[in-house]
Amino acid sequence: MRIRDAKPEELAPRQPRALSPRQLAIQKRDQTIVKLLNEIAVGPMSSIKKIELEDGEKMVTIRAAVNRQVKAHPADINMGVRAGAIFLSRSLIPGTRGRRRNKKA
């Protein structure tokens, strides 16, 4: 065992690790989705927003990201997937089964 004097700099919190390009892309995507959900939440009930996929994006990935953010968002927002696009609205989306999912507290 060794005992020595410590410097205050040794107790300072470490610098956080830099995010990878993949993590940065996920953060940017999530921020865009949250911004869109906020626009829907303050807009009129009848407005419907459409998310179209870009090249290289997969429907499953984007749908999971949107679904995760919708569940976390305080406003009641409905989601529908049709023809390679995701539709979001505060009102029921026409053509869906109309089933409301319970939000878990």
Summary of the structure (lengths in Angstrom):
residues: 105
radius of gyration: 20.9
end to end distance: 50.5
largest distance: 72.2
contacts: 196
relative contact order: 0.15
helix: 38%
strand: 14%
